[in-house]
Amino acid sequence: QVQLVESGGGLVQAGGSLRLSCASSGNIRSINVMAWYRQASGKERELVAYSTSSGGNTIYADPLKGRFTISRDNAKNTLYLQMNNLKPEDTAMYYCAACGTTVQAMCIALDKYDYWGQGTQVTVSS
């Protein structure tokens, strides 16, 4: 079992920045890929970015490239998401997730994520 706890969300004006954190515990040595997903009201949950355990491979949703950065501190068992130049359309609940397979390519699919945090709300005002 893996436990994930997100923090760092809040209310920010357009153009501002936030840094989300996801603290992990439990059997995290079994986890290769960790990701950030988000879900806006009335919309499906979508991948924001994921990172392999080494941090050497990262994937971003195309519209977010250049504004969002995912990183991992394995010593602290923490995943981060730095979000810059935030826009109102970034408003959503942001979730940390751990992929249940070590095959990186499979972790592009939502249903491969076995562990989820409770989410942290990000609200961007115009």
Order of alpha helices (4+ residues) and beta strands (2+ residues): beta-beta-beta-beta-beta-beta-beta-beta-beta-beta-beta
